[in-house]
């Protein structure tokens, strides 16, 4: 008879193998599940809506997988259905209206969608030698700079949207919108001084947004009189928004700044699981496990920080969990973004 320890290792290896071969964990099935034939990326957990963020991720995943036809299809749907404002920015939400018709349901933009789409276009222009992609990207980048730039005290940042996030109480920012590698790319293509400062100040905002004993960024933070605090009315947790911060830091190659997550990785290793959220206002940690995509992101973070054993365990957990999340757009997206190759890294 096999010893219990030996049997547990075999079982774990089998789960990893099954997860790795799961159709939910590859680009082909991601397209079949989440991307319609005309290029719409569908979020089933939000009434099958599409949003500019999802279209941006679809473009990046197409690029990461070298899939030019998918890229063209997603871009075509995005520009025809979401780029309907007077500027070059994108309406953030498209779905079923109260009258039963399907169209834009919120014309306000979401800057992460705008940034992701422009970022993907610039990278695609270089990869596939197609200058029109760069021209389209530059129109978006210039309008981000023209309409979304916010100067608050000595910070220069990009607002989460055209309206709704500034007032007498200060400005609020989504830490998941601080897409650092995109800002670095914009600096090469547009106003270098502006985007380099935006990059530095976005990094500084993340450094100051380190709350609780685990030193984690909140999903939403408020900036007032030079002070960064948790925007508790929006979200007091490190959760579905802020989980993207370590992903973008990993892509950006800022290992020193990524080390801000070292204490959290220590906690995860001791606890033996990754919580779905950490309440940074009261310090409580959810007992519910995070989805596969979160595990993959923190696996990438651990890998970048040289914690290979922990990274392997986190990736294994991600692989076993993703097979049980076949319709979860966000988790599958994060999983592929964290386990794929950005710029060959």
ZAMARGU-4260 file (C-alpha; in steps of 0.2 Angstrom, whole numbers, plus 5000, padded with zeros to 4 digits):
<rodrens>
0) 5000/5000/5000 | 5006/5017/4996 | 5011/5028/5011 | 4999/5043/5014 | 5012/5056/5010
5) 5016/5047/4994 | 4998/5046/4989 | 4995/5064/4992 | 5009/5069/4980 | 5002/5058/4967
10) 4985/5065/4969 | 4991/5083/4968 | 5001/5079/4953 | 4986/5071/4944 | 4976/5086/4948
15) 4989/5098/4941 | 4990/5087/4925 | 4971/5087/4923 | 4970/5106/4926 | 4984/5109/4914
20) 4974/5099/4901 | 4958/5107/4905 | 4950/5116/4891 | 4946/5131/4902 | 4965/5134/4904
25) 4970/5137/4886 | 4967/5151/4873 | 4957/5141/4861 | 4944/5137/4873 | 4944/5154/4881
30) 4939/5161/4864 | 4926/5148/4862 | 4919/5151/4879 | 4920/5170/4881 | 4923/5178/4864
35) 4908/5179/4852 | 4911/5176/4833 | 4910/5195/4830 | 4923/5199/4843 | 4913/5203/4859
40) 4921/5197/4875 | 4907/5191/4887 | 4906/5192/4906 | 4893/5179/4910 | 4894/5184/4929
45) 4887/5201/4925 | 4872/5198/4914 | 4883/5193/4899 | 4888/5211/4897 | 4904/5217/4888
50) 4915/5231/4895 | 4930/5240/4888 | 4941/5231/4901 | 4936/5214/4894 | 4939/5220/4876
55) 4957/5226/4881 | 4961/5210/4889 | 4955/5201/4874 | 4966/5211/4863 | 4981/5207/4875
60) 4978/5189/4875 | 4976/5188/4856 | 4993/5197/4856 | 5001/5186/4869 | 4995/5170/4859
65) 5001/5177/4842 | 4983/5177/4835 | 4981/5191/4823 | 4964/5186/4816 | 4957/5186/4834
70) 4965/5203/4837 | 4957/5210/4822 | 4940/5203/4826 | 4940/5210/4844 | 4946/5227/4838
75) 4933/5228/4825 | 4919/5225/4837 | 4927/5236/4850 | 4928/5251/4839 | 4911/5249/4831
80) 4902/5247/4847 | 4911/5255/4861 | 4921/5270/4853 | 4905/5280/4851 | 4909/5295/4861
85) 4914/5312/4855 | 4932/5308/4860 | 4942/5293/4856 | 4939/5285/4873 | 4927/5270/4875
90) 4910/5268/4883 | 4914/5256/4897 | 4898/5245/4897 | 4888/5236/4883 | 4873/5224/4887
95) 4855/5222/4887 | 4844/5237/4890 | 4828/5238/4899 | 4819/5238/4882 | 4827/5221/4878
100) 4839/5228/4865 | 4857/5226/4866 | 4868/5242/4865 | 4879/5253/4876 | 4871/5255/4893
105) 4884/5267/4901 | 4893/5280/4890 | 4905/5285/4904 | 4922/5278/4900 | 4933/5267/4912
110) 4951/5272/4910 | 4958/5254/4912 | 4949/5249/4897 | 4955/5264/4887 | 4973/5261/4893
115) 4973/5242/4890 | 4966/5244/4872 | 4979/5258/4868 | 4993/5247/4876 | 4988/5232/4866
120) 4987/5242/4849 | 5005/5249/4852 | 5012/5232/4856 | 5003/5225/4841 | 5009/5238/4829
125) 5027/5233/4834 | 5024/5214/4834 | 5015/5214/4817 | 5023/5229/4809 | 5006/5237/4806
130) 5008/5256/4808 | 4988/5259/4807 | 4987/5251/4825 | 4999/5264/4831 | 4989/5278/4824
135) 4973/5272/4832 | 4982/5270/4848 | 4989/5287/4848 | 4972/5295/4846 | 4967/5286/4862
140) 4982/5290/4872 | 4981/5308/4868 | 4963/5309/4873 | 4967/5299/4889 | 4980/5313/4892
145) 4968/5327/4887 | 4953/5322/4897 | 4958/5310/4911 | 4974/5318/4918 | 4972/5323/4936
150) 4984/5334/4946 | 4982/5332/4965 | 4995/5340/4976 | 5011/5334/4969 | 5003/5319/4960
155) 4999/5317/4942 | 4988/5303/4939 | 4975/5296/4927 | 4957/5297/4933 | 4946/5281/4934
160) 4934/5289/4922 | 4929/5306/4914 | 4917/5310/4928 | 4912/5303/4945 | 4928/5302/4954
165) 4933/5319/4960 | 4925/5332/4971 | 4928/5342/4987 | 4932/5327/4997 | 4947/5324/4985
170) 4950/5311/4971 | 4948/5293/4971 | 4958/5280/4961 | 4957/5262/4957 | 4973/5253/4961
175) 4969/5240/4948 | 4969/5254/4934 | 4988/5258/4937 | 4994/5249/4922 | 5012/5253/4924
180) 5019/5245/4908 | 5006/5254/4898 | 5012/5271/4904 | 5030/5266/4900 | 5024/5261/4882
185) 5014/5278/4881 | 5030/5287/4885 | 5039/5280/4870 | 5025/5285/4858 | 5017/5301/4865
190) 5022/5315/4877 | 5037/5307/4886 | 5038/5319/4900 | 5020/5318/4904 | 5019/5299/4904
195) 5035/5296/4913 | 5029/5307/4927 | 5012/5298/4927 | 5022/5282/4928 | 5032/5288/4943
200) 5017/5295/4952 | 5007/5279/4949 | 5021/5269/4957 | 5022/5282/4972 | 5003/5280/4974
205) 5005/5261/4975 | 5019/5263/4988 | 5008/5274/4999 | 4993/5263/4997 | 5000/5250/5009
210) 4987/5246/5022 | 4985/5234/5037 | 4999/5223/5044 | 5000/5215/5027 | 5004/5231/5018
215) 4991/5229/5004 | 4983/5241/4992 | 4965/5244/4993 | 4954/5241/4978 | 4950/5260/4979
220) 4960/5274/4987 | 4957/5292/4991 | 4970/5305/4988 | 4966/5321/4998 | 4979/5335/5004
225) 4993/5323/4999 | 4987/5309/5010 | 4982/5292/5003 | 4969/5283/5012 | 4957/5268/5010
230) 4941/5274/5000 | 4930/5263/5011 | 4914/5269/5004 | 4919/5261/4988 | 4929/5246/4994
235) 4939/5243/5010 | 4947/5227/5004 | 4961/5220/4994 | 4951/5210/4981 | 4944/5210/4964
240) 4952/5226/4958 | 4969/5227/4967 | 4974/5209/4963 | 4979/5217/4946 | 4992/5228/4955
245) 5005/5214/4957 | 5001/5207/4939 | 5006/5224/4932 | 5021/5226/4943 | 5027/5209/4937
250) 5025/5214/4919 | 5033/5230/4922 | 5049/5221/4929 | 5049/5232/4945 | 5055/5218/4957
255) 5060/5231/4970 | 5042/5238/4971 | 5034/5220/4969 | 5043/5216/4986 | 5029/5226/4994
260) 5019/5210/4993 | 5032/5200/5002 | 5023/5200/5019 | 5006/5195/5010 | 5015/5180/5002
265) 5022/5175/5019 | 5005/5176/5026 | 4998/5165/5012 | 5012/5152/5014 | 5008/5151/5033
270) 4989/5150/5031 | 4990/5138/5017 | 4977/5146/5006 | 4974/5163/4996 | 4959/5172/5003
275) 4947/5180/4991 | 4948/5197/5000 | 4957/5205/5015 | 4948/5219/5023 | 4961/5233/5026
280) 4950/5243/5037 | 4948/5231/5051 | 4962/5218/5046 | 4950/5203/5044 | 4954/5190/5031
285) 4941/5180/5022 | 4940/5162/5025 | 4934/5159/5007 | 4947/5155/4995 | 4951/5166/4980
290) 4948/5160/4962 | 4961/5152/4951 | 4965/5169/4943 | 4971/5176/4959 | 4981/5161/4963
295) 4990/5163/4946 | 4993/5181/4949 | 5001/5179/4966 | 5011/5164/4959 | 5018/5175/4946
300) 5022/5188/4960 | 5031/5174/4970 | 5040/5168/4955 | 5047/5186/4951 | 5053/5187/4969
305) 5062/5171/4968 | 5051/5161/4979 | 5050/5146/4967 | 5043/5133/4979 | 5028/5145/4984
310) 5026/5150/4966 | 5025/5132/4961 | 5011/5128/4974 | 5001/5144/4969 | 5002/5139/4951
315) 4997/5121/4955 | 4982/5127/4965 | 4977/5139/4951 | 4978/5125/4938 | 4967/5113/4949
320) 4954/5127/4952 | 4953/5134/4934 | 4945/5118/4928 | 4930/5121/4941 | 4928/5139/4934
325) 4923/5136/4916 | 4911/5151/4915 | 4921/5164/4926 | 4927/5177/4913 | 4937/5187/4926
330) 4946/5172/4934 | 4950/5164/4917 | 4956/5180/4910 | 4968/5183/4925 | 4974/5165/4924
335) 4979/5167/4906 | 4987/5184/4908 | 4997/5178/4923 | 5003/5161/4915 | 5005/5168/4897
340) 5020/5177/4890 | 5021/5196/4890 | 5036/5202/4879 | 5043/5185/4880 | 5046/5186/4899
</rodrens>
